[in-house]
């Protein structure tokens, strides 16, 4: 028997208010990060706030891209036909996020909030110029990921707006044991846009690459070796990524320009 | 604080008093005595606790019991018995796809979710599905063969 309470708000604003009012509250959507952390005693909440009713899970095409509700599971997103049509890289990328059993419960909102573990989607969001919709309004994914690590109690993620791209590629290194991304690199091209971003646990936070450093072509992404600059490193030291030994996943797609 | 949960486990409706941090795996094993669902890593890495709440494979160690409320949970106990093995279990036995057997319930539940979605899976599909299931005995080759064989048996073909 524990004193832990469970609260199940029906609306995002109510969930946000409860998280703000209760310093010992922890939000649970799919629970794939929270439940292991509870078991390891890394989290010792007084209240669990169930977000499963409050969060939208819809995936819908919008002009220029895709709007994905924060409650959408990674499995649902990975098999969504509209998402695959608008952004063919997305199902390929999601196939390489942990394993099918975790994806069937893990949510987009949880993934975006998983800062310490290294979000699988962070590099994609930055490279595409995504926008995060929260209870406090919209903000660019670059700003969302530039902020200090959570817990952020002042806002909840409601949805992610992902712009379409004419070409995109994503490559990542996985921690062989946990399968969390050590380093991920995403390159996206669109109308007059060409951006690349890095994310993963090796970095202090996800980062857009300077324009000068971009590879010539998305197909060339995934050089055998990449050095993470000291100033970007989580541990304050220059690190060479272990491309040769770590598990690798690589996705690449190119569509003819409309 | 506890709540009363109502859910269906292996076809039987049940009610259980559960604390907010009670995990599904603990409900199944400790309260319901369904010991076929194993606890291994308990952090969603090893797949030994794989069950099917509402059809899709999920780690029972990474789901709180209240998250399964109102749903239909299927565990290995509903798949087959020692006297009447499910074709997938029989394929695991015949292909020597287990040694200590600790991971096998999770492997079988993962395999069944795979063949439900893809009745004739390629080796690449099987390997992808097994990404989250760890076996420390067999080296996986016999598991791959067993899942191919089990899928064939479920399609009405027999590869023995």
Interface residues (C-beta under 8 A of the other chain):
Chain A: X1 X2 X3 X4 X5 X6 X28 X31 X32 X35 X36 X38 X39 X40 X48 X50 X52 X75 X95 X98 X99 X100 X101 X102 X104 X105 X177 X178 X179
Chain B: X1 X2 X3 X19 X20 X21 X23 X42 X43 X44 X45 X47 X50 X56 X57 X58 X59 X61 X62 X63 X64 X66 X67 X110 X113 X128 X129 X131 X132 X133
